[in-house]
């Protein structure tokens, strides 16, 4: 075993429970960690947990705070791929930093990486993205239903070919890494081959990923529809082979109510209830024409969400993408069932779908943030936050950098019930993290010189950052992406 120590500025988000564990580990009172504000013009040299920052939590009642260490160090065990410790560089180096002197009694060999002028954060998590649609991103001129028919279904038809599925999976996952994304909740296609290829490639690079075969048996091209019972059997086979194999998870994946018969949705609900840890993902209330079509198909239900509720598709492991057009009783159902919403701002703007109310939805249930490529226009979670800010600004509800960065790391992990494994730097969590160059473009470098606080720098990162600021992406302690020097 070799310990890898990454010296850098560190930023992540802690729950109050994490904070208590952290203080106990360092033999401190929690007040010792919270007596300096992150808004100070001069960066403090000690650990700062800023309780003055107000964050809307993804999990109701769970308080969350930013922790920033200007001169920090992160310790990784290469044998397990997990976090050993983190803290100020001085304390970490005195505890672990024995150079390469592996012959020193009782000490492990150490490899040190100097990123002192960079920022290290937990890896970004994307909670709604379609990997096959990477080949039709930025397709012009349609709203949701026409866009599906004219572009999406045409592209997805190619994924019955295992080579297409494999090549696209490899390209897509490499693109995620180049954007600092280390985990994702992903749509494949209705072809089992598309899932097989994705999980095979994800296993090769050891990313924690979630996907499943898309269930469709109506209102889509015949060659993409799969008979009801066969689609369910395909999902069962995928669960048996892949669910919780290594870092892979399966999501039962009906595309949406329009492309599923009542029988398929009913069988989907029965399958979902038969498992304790399998996920479910689909779409909800993205577009007004979509909602009207659902009403035509399901006239005996109270609304779109009621279709899913009646069929048994809601629950704490369910993520519904979009949820723009909801009534108060529907928000209450989301709250009562624990069902999560994935907010997809670039997609909502690109397709002209509407403006999502983040704070209102968070007041009822958990909300994650997602790219939704290929209706979304970027795999960068930073670019996605920039668009999320604009969507909220149009509703007089500005999104802070801390809220956004919390959501795409620990918050998205909480939404997916993976926060025991990923999302921050707590010891024994999996070492998925990203090295960020805050001056990754000439414009950003110049703009950063005009900032007066670290909070202001984070806002610049959120608004101007993209794949160009990602210096390196580490998966379970192994470097899987490094930016090529110009």
N, C-alpha and C positions, 0 to 999 in steps of 0.2 A: 504494500500500500504506500502511495505517495500522497502527501497533502499538497494541494494547489492553493496558493494564497494570491488573491486578486486585490491589489491595492488600487483604490479608486474612491471617488465620491459615491456614496450609497444612498439610494432612496427606495423605500418601500412603505407599505401600509400595514399597521398592526391593529388587531382588535384589542379591547381592554384585557381580555384573557391572555393574549399574546404578551401584552405589556407587563402583566403581573408575572408571567413566567420568565420574561426577560430580566425584570428587576431581581427576581429571586436568584436567577442564575448568576447575576453580577453582584449579588449581596447588597442591593440598593433598595431604597424606598422608591416607589414610582415617581414621587415628586422630584427625585434627583435627576430623572430623565426628562422632565417636562418644564424646566424653569427658564428656558430660553425660547424666543420666538423665531420661526424660520424667516420672518420678514425683516430681520436685522440686515442692515446693509452689508456688514462684514460677516462673512461666513464663520460660524463658531467652529472651534476645533474639537468640540465634544459632541457626544450624541445628543440629538435634540428630538424630542417627541412633542409636537406642537398641538396642545389641546385647544388652542384658540381657533384652529381651523375646523369649520363645521362641514361635515360630510354627511350626505344622505346615504344611509346604509342600504346595501342590497338585501341583507337579512334584517328584518324588523327587530328593533330593540338592541341590536349589536353595535356598540360605538366603535368607530374606526378613526385612527389618527395617523398622520404621516410621521415617519421617522427618517431623519436625514443625518448623515455623518459625512462632514466635508472632507475629512482625512481618514477614510475608513479602509477596512480590509474584510474580505469574504473568504472563508476557508472551506475547501471542498475536498472530500475523500474520493479519490479516483476509483477505488475498489467498489464502492457502493453507488457512486454518482449522486451523493447527497451532501447537503450543507452540514458542516461540522460546527461552525461558529461564525460569528461576524461581530464587528465592533470597531472601535477606534484603531487606527493602524498601530499606534504605540502599544496598546494592550495586546492586540493580536500577535504582533511580532515578538513581544516579550514572552508570550505563552507558547507560540508555535514556530517562530521564525528561526530555525537552527540551520539555515542555509542548506547545503547539500551534505551536511555532516551526518549521514545516516548511521555512522558508528557511535554517535553519542548515545549513551545508555538511556533506554526508555523513550527515545524520540524517533519519530518517523521521518524519512527523507521528505524534503520540502522543495517545491518548485514555486518561484515567485514571479508574478506578472505585474509589471508597473503600468497601471492605467490611471495614474494620479490626476491627470488632467481630463479624465473622462468620467462619465456618470454610468454606474451600473444599476440596473433595475431588474426585477423579476421579468421573465419572458412574458410577452403579450399573449393574450388568449382571445381568440375569435369565436363567437358563439353562433354564428350563422353564415355559412359560405358554401357555394356550390363548386366543387373542384372541376367538373366537366365544363362549366361555363367560362373557364379562363380563356377558352378559344373563341368566345363571342362577346367578350367584354367590350364595352363602348360600341354597341350596335345601335344605329341611329333610329330615332323618331317614333317610337311607339309607347303606349301605356301598357299596363301589365298583361292583359289577356291577349292582345295582338302580338305583343313582344314574345310571349311564350310560344305562340303558334308559328310566328315568322322566323324566330331565331333559336329559342331554347330547344324546342323539340327536334329541330333539324340537326343541331349540334349533338344532342344527347344520343341520337340514333347511331352515332359512330362507335359508341362504347360497348357494343356487343363484340367488338374486335379486341381481344386481350392485349394486343400490342398497342393499340391506341390508348386503352385504359392505363397500361403500365407507363408508357411514355408521358402521358399527361399527368399521372400521379407524381412521377419523379419531378417533372418540371414545376408543378404546382407546389409541392412540398419544399423544393429549393427556393421558390419565390417567397413562401411564408418565412423561411429562415432569413432570407435577405431583407425582409421587413421586420425582423425581430419577433415574429409570432412563433411560439413554441408549442401551442396546443390549439385545437379547434374542434368545433362541432360542425360536421361537414355533411352535405348532401352528395351522394354518388348518383347513379342513374338506376333505372329499373332492372338493369342487367346485373346479375350476381358477379359477373366478371369484373365489373367496375369496382365493386367492393373488395374483391379478392386482390386486385392489383393495388388498390390504395393501402390496404392493411399490410400487404407484403412489403411495399416500399417504406411505409411508416415504421414497420418493425425493423427494417434494415438500419434506419438512422435513429431508432429508439425514441421517436416522438410520442407523446401522449395524445392520441387522437380518438375521435368518436365519429362513426359513420354507419350507414346502413343502406340497403337497397330501397329505392323509391317505389312505393306502392301506388299503382294507378290501374284502374280497370274500366274507366270511361272518360269521355270528353278529352281524349288525347289521341294522337295517331295510333292506329291499330298495332303497328310494329313496336310501339313502346308500352302498350297496355299488356299487363300480365293477368291471366285469369285469377280470380280472387283467391282460391285455395292454393294455387301454385305460388303466388306472391308471398303468402303467409308462410308456406313451407320453406321458400327461399330464405326468408328472414330467420326462421327457426334454425335452419342449417348454419347460417352465418353466426347466429348467437352461439350455437354449440361449438363452432370452430374457433371463433375469434374473441368473444366477449371476455374481458379481463385476462386475455392471454398477453403476458408482458404488460405493455402500457396501452393496449388497444381496448376500446369499449364499443359496444354496438348500440345504435339508436334505431328503434322502429320508426319508419319514415314514410308515412302517407304524405304525398305532395301537398294536397289541401282538399277541402271538402268537395270541390268541383270535380276533381279527377278520381274520386272514390265513390262507389256505390254504397248505399246504406249497409249492405251485407259486408263489404270490405271493411268499413269503419267499425262495424260491430265486432268482426273477427279480430281486427287490430286491437280494439280495447280488451278483448278477452286475452289475447296474447300478452299485452302489456301488463295486465293484472297477474299473469302467471309468473312473472319475474320480480325479484326484489331490487335488482341493481341495473337493469337495462333502462336506457333512456328512450324518450319519444320526442320527435321533432316534426313540426309542420308549420304551416303559415296561417295567419289570422288577420282579417280586417285590414288589408293593405290598401285596397282600392275600392271606390264606390261601385263600379260596375261589377267587380268580383262579389261584393256583398249582395248586390241585387240578384246575381246569378245563383248564389247560395240560397237565397230566399225562394227562388223558383224551384230549385231542386229539393229543398227541404221545407215545404210550406207549413208543416205541422210543428215546426220548432219555433221557439221564441226569438231566435236570432242565430247568428253565425257561431258564436261561442257555445250556445246551447246544443248545437249539433255535436260538437266534440264532447261536451259534458255528458250528454245523454248516451253517447257511445263508449264512455269510460276512458277517454283519452287524456283527461286532465290529471295533474298530480305534481308532486314536488320534483320529479325527474323529467317533467315535460317542459320543453322550450317552444314557445310560439313566436315566430318571427313577425314583427311589425306591430300589430295591435294599435293602429292609429285611430280607428273609428269605433270606440266602445262607449256604451252607456253605463251609468252608475251601477245597475244590477250586475253587469258583466264584470266590472272591476271587483265587485264584491265576491263574485264566483272565483275569480283569479286568486283573491286573498284567501278565501276559505279552502281552496284546494291546494294552495302553494304553487300554482302554475306560474312559470317564469315567462317574461317577455324579452325578446331580443330586439333592440332598437337598431335600425339599419339606415343611418342618415343619408349616406351617399346614394343608396338605392332609392330611397323615398324621394329625393330631389331629382334624380336622373329620370325616373319614370313618372314624375309629376304626381306622386301618390298622395302626399299630404305631409303635415307637420305633426310629429310625435311629441306629446307632452310628457317629458321625462319626470319632472318633479311630481306631477299628479299620479303617474303610474307607480312611481316608487313609494308613494304614500299608501298604496294598496298591496303591492307585491314586488318581488325582485325583478330588476331590469338589468340586462347585460347589454353590451354594445358590440356591434358586429359589422363586418364589411359587406356581406351579401353580394359578393362577386358571383356572376357577372352583371346583375343589374347595378350593383355597387361598382364604383369606377376605380377603386384602388384596394390592394391588399394591405396597405399600410394602416395600422391601427391609429397612428398619429394623424394621418390625413383624415381618417374617419372621425377622430375627435374634433378636428378643425371644422368639419362639416356639421357635426353634432352641436358645436358651439353656435353656429349660424342658425341652425334650426331652432334652438332654444332662444336665441337672441330675438328672432322674429316673434316670439311669444312673450317677450319681456322677462325672460328667465335665464340670465347669463350663466353659462357653465364654467366653473372654475377649473384651472389646470389640475388641482389636487383631486377634484371630483372625477374628472375624466381619467387621470392616470390611475387613481384607485380602481375605477371601474374596469379598465382593460387588464388589470393584474389581479389583485386579490378579489375584487368585486365579481369579475367574471368567473373566477375559481369558486367563489361562494355560490353563485347562481347554478353552477354545474355540480355542486357538492364535491368538488375536488380540492377544497381549501385545506384539507388535511395533508395533501400531497404537494400542491404547488400554490403560487400566488404571492409568497413573500420569502424572506430569508431565515425564517425560524429554523433552528437546528433540527436535523433529520428530515427536512423536506427535500424533495428532488431538486437538484441543482440545474434548473432551467433558468437562464438569465441572459441579459443582453447588455453589451457594452455600447454606450451611446456617446457620440461626439457632438456636444452641444453647439459647436461651431462647424457643423458638417458641410455647410455651404458658405460661400463668400458672404452672402447676404446675412446669414445667421451669425457668422463670426462678427461682422460689423455691428449687427443689431445688439448682440450680447454686451458689447462694450458700453452701450447706452443704458443698460439696466441698472437698477438700484437695489435689487433684492433677488434672492434665490427664487422666490415665488414668481417674480416677473420673468426670470429666465425660463422657468417651467412653462409659463404661458406662451412665450416665444417658441419654445420647443413644440408645444401642442399645435400652434397655429402654422408654423413654417416647416416643421420636421416631416420627413418622409423616409424612404429607404436609404437616402444618402447620408443620414446621420447614424445608421446602424453600422458600427465598426466590427462587431463580432457577435455571433449567437452561439450559446453553449447549451447543449442538450444533455441532461443527466451527467454533467461534469465534463463532457467531451465537446470540443470546438467543432461545430458542424458548418459554420459559415464565417468567412473573413472577407471584409471589404478589400477589393483589389485596389492598390494604390494607383492613382492616375499617372 
